[in-house]
Amino acid sequence: MEFQYQPQILAQLLTHGVRPLPRTRPALVFRHLGELYRYELRRLKRLRDEGVIPHGEYGGRVVALRRQYPLVSVPVRLWTVPGTPPDPEDVPLC
């Protein structure tokens, strides 16, 4: 099965070095992007705990990081062009 990603989704993914193939399931890419985001959050927290980032700057850096990952809040079903078959992993079971 092939998926046709929205151009703006592909552009945003590319900013993170992610370039899915047409056969790459959107749900898989979504999970990968979420893992990247959580890794960056953990890194910021570690840097704060080590004193590299002052506590007063931590919140602002978290907000800035969140702005770099807008796709983590976009439902994966909206990542593909309308009419593209849905990703079986994104379809609710009930």
C-alpha positions as CSV (number, residue, x, y, z in Angstrom):
1,M,0.0,0.0,0.0
2,E,1.3,3.5,-0.9
3,F,0.5,6.7,1.0
4,Q,0.5,10.2,-0.5
5,Y,1.7,12.6,2.2
6,Q,0.6,16.2,2.3
7,P,3.4,18.4,0.9
8,Q,3.5,20.6,4.0
9,I,3.8,17.5,6.2
10,L,6.7,16.2,4.1
11,A,8.4,19.6,4.4
12,Q,8.0,19.7,8.2
13,L,9.3,16.1,8.5
14,L,12.3,17.0,6.4
15,T,13.3,19.7,9.0
16,H,13.9,16.7,11.3
17,G,15.7,14.7,8.7
18,V,12.7,12.4,8.2
19,R,11.9,11.5,4.6
20,P,9.2,8.8,4.4
21,L,8.8,6.7,1.3
22,P,5.3,6.4,-0.2
23,R,5.1,2.9,1.3
24,T,6.1,4.1,4.8
25,R,3.0,4.0,7.1
26,P,2.1,7.4,8.5
27,A,1.5,6.0,12.0
28,L,5.1,4.7,12.0
29,V,6.5,8.1,11.0
30,F,4.3,9.7,13.7
31,R,5.7,7.4,16.4
32,H,9.2,8.1,15.2
33,L,8.7,11.8,15.3
34,G,7.2,11.5,18.8
35,E,10.3,9.6,19.9
36,L,12.5,12.4,18.6
37,Y,10.5,15.0,20.4
38,R,10.7,13.0,23.7
39,Y,14.4,12.5,23.3
40,E,14.9,16.3,22.9
41,L,12.7,16.9,26.0
42,R,14.8,14.4,28.1
43,R,18.0,16.1,26.8
44,L,16.7,19.5,27.9
45,K,15.8,18.2,31.3
46,R,19.2,16.5,31.7
47,L,21.0,19.8,30.8
48,R,18.8,21.7,33.3
49,D,19.6,19.1,36.0
50,E,23.4,19.4,35.2
51,G,23.2,23.2,35.5
52,V,24.0,23.8,31.8
53,I,20.6,25.4,31.4
54,P,19.5,27.7,34.2
55,H,16.2,26.7,35.7
56,G,14.7,30.1,34.7
57,E,15.4,29.4,31.0
58,Y,14.1,25.8,31.0
59,G,10.4,26.6,30.4
60,G,11.2,28.9,27.5
61,R,13.3,26.3,25.9
62,V,10.6,23.6,26.3
63,V,8.1,26.0,24.6
64,A,10.6,26.7,21.8
65,L,11.2,23.0,21.3
66,R,7.4,22.4,21.1
67,R,7.2,24.9,18.4
68,Q,9.8,22.9,16.4
69,Y,7.6,19.8,16.5
70,P,4.1,21.0,15.5
71,L,3.3,17.7,13.9
72,V,3.1,15.8,17.2
73,S,-0.3,17.5,17.7
74,V,-1.6,16.9,14.1
75,P,-3.7,13.7,13.9
76,V,-1.9,11.3,11.6
77,R,-5.0,10.8,9.5
78,L,-4.5,14.4,8.3
79,W,-1.0,13.7,7.1
80,T,-2.1,12.2,3.8
81,V,-3.9,13.6,0.8
82,P,-7.7,13.1,0.9
83,G,-8.6,9.9,-0.9
84,T,-5.4,8.1,0.1
85,P,-6.2,4.8,1.8
86,P,-6.1,5.2,5.6
87,D,-3.2,3.7,7.5
88,P,-4.5,0.5,9.0
89,E,-2.6,1.2,12.3
90,D,-4.4,4.6,12.6
91,V,-7.9,3.2,12.2
92,P,-9.8,2.8,15.6
93,L,-10.7,-0.7,16.5
94,C,-14.1,0.2,17.8
